[in-house]
Amino acid sequence: MSTNQAYDYIIVGAGSAGCVIATTLIEKNPDITVLLLEAGPKDKTLFAKIPAGMPHMMMNHTWRYETEPEPFMNQRRMEVPQGKILGGGSTVNGMAYVRGIAEDYNDWEARYGCKGWSYESVLPDFIESENNESLAGPYHGNEGNQYVSENRYRHPLSLAFIRAGQELGYPYTNDFNGKDEDAVGFFQTTTHKGRRASTSYAWLNRVKNNRRLTLITECMTEKIIIEDGRAKGVNFEENGSRKTVYATREVIVSSGAIGSPKLLLLSGIGPKEDLEKLGIDVVVDSPKVGHGFQDHLHVNLRGLLKEPISIITESLGLKKIKNGLEWLLTKRGIASSNILEGCGFFDLDGDGRRETQMHSFPLIESFGMSEGDADQLLEGFTLKLGHLYPESRGKVTLRSSKPSDLPVIYGNYLSEPSDLKAMVESVKFGMRFFETPAMKAIISEVVMPTAEDLKDDDAIAEFVKNQSLTVFHPVGTCAMGGDDQAVLDERLRVRGVRGLRVIDASSFPHIVSGNTNAPTIMLAYRGAKYLLEACEKSHG
């Protein structure tokens, strides 16, 4: 590809958001040209197709970001991996399709001034973008691009978890995206006929052969070109050579809650003092770029099993081969599972709004362990639970002015005392599950937390600080808002620069009460419609 080429739109990042935006632009307007840039490779690996390949994808196809030592978590560094492959997070995540609840989006509008982002306003975009295999009615769509379906496999331990929830008095639901209620059930997932349905598969595949779309993978975007207050294009590096491309309409940054603020900062958009310290020319003094970082934490409660029925035995030796062949031939069996099958949402503080999420994990959690250590793992079961509405905020900033350097992340997890208290209450609640008949029938003993960890609230708080992990849901670092200081306006335009938008999870003004992929897809679809409206207006 020659340098100095021009496109109507340049999208930086072909992840959950970028693939949706590119596809929608190409499909909805027959004249638009789009350049889509992605740092990672194409999603050709078989593990990107197999739902149960999620742990492999998370370990091998992500940016290996980690925070600085966390002062409220006993100086631990927290891993915050982000997808680095076509489809981004939707190609490496647990595939849970969870939108959040109405209050999340009503807060975006009422608390943060994001006019037009109430639940009533965004629900049509969720519906239009969804192609649900089994659910219809007032909350669901069946004609959109994003495949959503039921898992084709149910692990016995997931079934036991759901029975345990019902024994504690919580109803079973098959829809966490309809009427809000405390309930247990199985996730609907971004899968299609037994395979992962990333936004690359569900969206980009529809237009990948369209001549108006140019896709470049394994390239690093280094800077947005801004002249006379307008985004004109980008500089990027590919195969060791630097190239410049131009956008005749707009540049869209969709690089995620860590990558998007990094690119804005490298381009001179951010807090003036921070930019000047690194010798970066200040284009726009935007003090909130990189600030507002939020993420979900979870903590693992682990029990040993009476019988060897966990998923770990299915990933070893001949069973691994058998399960792989079954998936290849039928797209069924244990390999068609997203592993995180069972889920529950709970209102523990009684305010009428769920604030605790629980996942069932049919083995002892082992992210971060080498595959060679797998046969050393104990047969076990993990309850993963966490607080959905953290108020702790961190920030993302630059390590240097070099685009190749990873940014500095201050997660600031648990800096708000209310977040720690909520996590403590979640642990106490989670332990109740192990006391149910359904769990007692399969669990021989709880090995984490220990009795010492549970002796009082202070001990549980230390357990939370020492054992919590991120859920890989970072948001909010280029947030939209009604305040003039907000990085983006309510149509996702960067304040102070024409022709530039940020459309991804970094745009969220506040984290939602659940997994973040479905809201990101909705936001990207809505953002693409804003782009199309602006295009039509300029022609009108």
Buried (B, 14 or more C-beta within 10 A) or exposed (E): EEEEBBBBBBBBBBBBBBBBBBBBBBBBBEEBBBBBBBBBBBBEBEBBBBBBBBBBBBBEBBBEBBBBEBBBBEEBEBBBBBBBBBBBBBBBBBBBBBBBBBBBBBBBBEEBBBBEBBBEBBBEBBBBBBBBEEBEEEBBBBEBBBBBBBBBBBBEBBBBBBBBBBBBEBEEBEBBBBEBBBBBBBBBBBBBEBBBBBBBBBBBBBBBEBEBBBBBBBBBBBBBBBEEEBBBBBBBBBEEEEBBBBBEBBBBBBBBBBBBBBBBBBBBBBBBEBBEEBEBEBBBBBEBBBBBBBBBBBBBBBBBBEEEBBBBBBBEEEEBEBBBEBBEEEBBBBBBBBBBBBBBBBBBEEEEBBBBBBBBBBBBBBBEBEEEEBEEBEBBBBBBBBBBBBBBBBBBBBEBEEBEEBBBBBBBBBBBEEBBBBBBBBBEBBBEBBEBEBBBEBBEEBBBBEEEBBEEBEBBBBBBBEBBBBBBBBBBBBBBBBBEEBBBBBBBBBBBBEBBBBBBBBBBBBBBBBBBBBBBBBBBBBBBBBBBEBBEEEEE
